[in-house]
Amino acid sequence: MKARRHPVRGFFAGLFLGAGVAWILFALGVVPFTVAMLGIITVVGIVVGIGLAYVAPVRGSEDAPVATT
Amino acid sequence: MRHRRAALGILGMVAVALVLPASAASAADANGCTVAVVSTGADGAPLDKATAPGTGGTQDDPFKIDLAGSVAYVGGTSAVITDATYTVTAAGVTIKTGTVANSDKKKTAKGTVDLSTVQSLKGLLAGGVKIPVTGTLTGTGGTCTVSGFVTGVGSATSSPLLWGGVGSAALGLALALWTLLGTKAAAVTAAAAGGAS
């Protein structure tokens, strides 16, 4: 058995989450708005998203065991 | 163990990203010149003032502007600068460039900028957004550099940036949840036939 992971989903999760968090931080004035900072936070989000895909705990099997007679 | 190390690495990157802003320039500054600015709102009422070097226009106390209003400025250079080019950057991006001949060889200048002509910041300058702005004048005789922070008028909830961010973060969280829930054990043959999605 092998874990089926989803790094591409993780990439997009991190992309949207990173960019969203960046925009929220800019709007609230927590960090100054610069293009570089937007890039840094988004890239961190992408790394976190892809990392999440690889460290996520493996849940139940998606393939039912085949009965043999 | 390997996963733990990867998680620690990710946390380290997040920490570095959050510490970076604190080390960024946090005060209005001017080299080779002095500038005093007063902003007015759309109704013509005074809004804020700042001087560089001096008070106002810092990261903690950014210079408040209304994109429907204007900014009056008075400035002077340490030396006569002629045949100069000027560059204005906001958020690290160049938003305006031009040339100044200064054939009269003046060391002072004053005027008013109608902010409705500066459309590049529209939609960004609302709520508590703090944008670093830098102006540079370089020519024969010297260089003048002024930097500081500007912010807009209105509450944070009036900022499209905030609601765009909330929407994007919500989508990201949903995708993250899908990623977590989709991580399942699969037969080796099925994994070989499938692939990552």
Chai-1 contact restraints between the chains, C-beta under 6 A:
chainA,res_idxA,chainB,res_idxB,connection_type,confidence,min_distance_angstrom,max_distance_angstrom,comment,restraint_id
A,M1,B,A185,contact,1.0,0.0,6.0,A-B,restraint_1
A,K2,B,V188,contact,1.0,0.0,6.0,A-B,restraint_2
A,K2,B,A191,contact,1.0,0.0,6.0,A-B,restraint_3
A,A3,B,A185,contact,1.0,0.0,6.0,A-B,restraint_4
A,R4,B,K184,contact,1.0,0.0,6.0,A-B,restraint_5
A,R4,B,A186,contact,1.0,0.0,6.0,A-B,restraint_6
A,R4,B,A191,contact,1.0,0.0,6.0,A-B,restraint_7
A,R5,B,T183,contact,1.0,0.0,6.0,A-B,restraint_8
A,H6,B,T179,contact,1.0,0.0,6.0,A-B,restraint_9
A,H6,B,G182,contact,1.0,0.0,6.0,A-B,restraint_10
A,H6,B,S197,contact,1.0,0.0,6.0,A-B,restraint_11
A,P7,B,A196,contact,1.0,0.0,6.0,A-B,restraint_12
A,V8,B,A196,contact,1.0,0.0,6.0,A-B,restraint_13
A,R9,B,L175,contact,1.0,0.0,6.0,A-B,restraint_14
A,R9,B,W178,contact,1.0,0.0,6.0,A-B,restraint_15
A,R9,B,T179,contact,1.0,0.0,6.0,A-B,restraint_16
A,G10,B,T179,contact,1.0,0.0,6.0,A-B,restraint_17
A,F12,B,L175,contact,1.0,0.0,6.0,A-B,restraint_18
A,A13,B,G172,contact,1.0,0.0,6.0,A-B,restraint_19
A,A13,B,L175,contact,1.0,0.0,6.0,A-B,restraint_20
A,A13,B,A176,contact,1.0,0.0,6.0,A-B,restraint_21
A,A13,B,T179,contact,1.0,0.0,6.0,A-B,restraint_22
A,F16,B,S168,contact,1.0,0.0,6.0,A-B,restraint_23
A,F16,B,L171,contact,1.0,0.0,6.0,A-B,restraint_24
A,F16,B,G172,contact,1.0,0.0,6.0,A-B,restraint_25
A,L17,B,A169,contact,1.0,0.0,6.0,A-B,restraint_26
A,L17,B,G172,contact,1.0,0.0,6.0,A-B,restraint_27
A,A19,B,S168,contact,1.0,0.0,6.0,A-B,restraint_28
A,G20,B,G165,contact,1.0,0.0,6.0,A-B,restraint_29
A,G20,B,S168,contact,1.0,0.0,6.0,A-B,restraint_30
A,G20,B,A169,contact,1.0,0.0,6.0,A-B,restraint_31
A,G20,B,G172,contact,1.0,0.0,6.0,A-B,restraint_32
A,V21,B,A169,contact,1.0,0.0,6.0,A-B,restraint_33
A,W23,B,L161,contact,1.0,0.0,6.0,A-B,restraint_34
A,W23,B,G164,contact,1.0,0.0,6.0,A-B,restraint_35
A,W23,B,G165,contact,1.0,0.0,6.0,A-B,restraint_36
A,I24,B,G165,contact,1.0,0.0,6.0,A-B,restraint_37
A,F26,B,V129,contact,1.0,0.0,6.0,A-B,restraint_38
A,F26,B,L161,contact,1.0,0.0,6.0,A-B,restraint_39
A,A27,B,G127,contact,1.0,0.0,6.0,A-B,restraint_40
A,A27,B,V129,contact,1.0,0.0,6.0,A-B,restraint_41
A,A27,B,A156,contact,1.0,0.0,6.0,A-B,restraint_42
A,A27,B,S159,contact,1.0,0.0,6.0,A-B,restraint_43
A,A27,B,L161,contact,1.0,0.0,6.0,A-B,restraint_44
A,A27,B,L162,contact,1.0,0.0,6.0,A-B,restraint_45
A,L28,B,G128,contact,1.0,0.0,6.0,A-B,restraint_46
A,L28,B,A156,contact,1.0,0.0,6.0,A-B,restraint_47
A,G29,B,G128,contact,1.0,0.0,6.0,A-B,restraint_48
A,G29,B,K130,contact,1.0,0.0,6.0,A-B,restraint_49
A,V31,B,P21,contact,1.0,0.0,6.0,A-B,restraint_50
A,P32,B,K130,contact,1.0,0.0,6.0,A-B,restraint_51
A,P32,B,P132,contact,1.0,0.0,6.0,A-B,restraint_52
A,F33,B,A91,contact,1.0,0.0,6.0,A-B,restraint_53
A,F33,B,V129,contact,1.0,0.0,6.0,A-B,restraint_54
A,F33,B,I131,contact,1.0,0.0,6.0,A-B,restraint_55
A,T34,B,A91,contact,1.0,0.0,6.0,A-B,restraint_56
A,T34,B,G92,contact,1.0,0.0,6.0,A-B,restraint_57
A,V35,B,A91,contact,1.0,0.0,6.0,A-B,restraint_58
A,V35,B,G92,contact,1.0,0.0,6.0,A-B,restraint_59
A,V35,B,V93,contact,1.0,0.0,6.0,A-B,restraint_60
A,A36,B,G92,contact,1.0,0.0,6.0,A-B,restraint_61
A,I40,B,A17,contact,1.0,0.0,6.0,A-B,restraint_62
A,I41,B,A17,contact,1.0,0.0,6.0,A-B,restraint_63
A,V44,B,M13,contact,1.0,0.0,6.0,A-B,restraint_64
A,V44,B,V14,contact,1.0,0.0,6.0,A-B,restraint_65
A,V44,B,A17,contact,1.0,0.0,6.0,A-B,restraint_66
A,V47,B,M13,contact,1.0,0.0,6.0,A-B,restraint_67
A,V48,B,I10,contact,1.0,0.0,6.0,A-B,restraint_68
A,G51,B,A6,contact,1.0,0.0,6.0,A-B,restraint_69
A,G51,B,I10,contact,1.0,0.0,6.0,A-B,restraint_70
A,A53,B,T179,contact,1.0,0.0,6.0,A-B,restraint_71
A,V55,B,H3,contact,1.0,0.0,6.0,A-B,restraint_72
A,V55,B,A6,contact,1.0,0.0,6.0,A-B,restraint_73
A,V55,B,A7,contact,1.0,0.0,6.0,A-B,restraint_74
A,A56,B,L180,contact,1.0,0.0,6.0,A-B,restraint_75
A,A56,B,T183,contact,1.0,0.0,6.0,A-B,restraint_76
A,V58,B,T183,contact,1.0,0.0,6.0,A-B,restraint_77
A,V58,B,A185,contact,1.0,0.0,6.0,A-B,restraint_78
A,R59,B,K184,contact,1.0,0.0,6.0,A-B,restraint_79
A,S61,B,A185,contact,1.0,0.0,6.0,A-B,restraint_80
A,E62,B,K184,contact,1.0,0.0,6.0,A-B,restraint_81
A,E62,B,A186,contact,1.0,0.0,6.0,A-B,restraint_82
A,D63,B,A186,contact,1.0,0.0,6.0,A-B,restraint_83
A,D63,B,A187,contact,1.0,0.0,6.0,A-B,restraint_84
A,D63,B,A190,contact,1.0,0.0,6.0,A-B,restraint_85
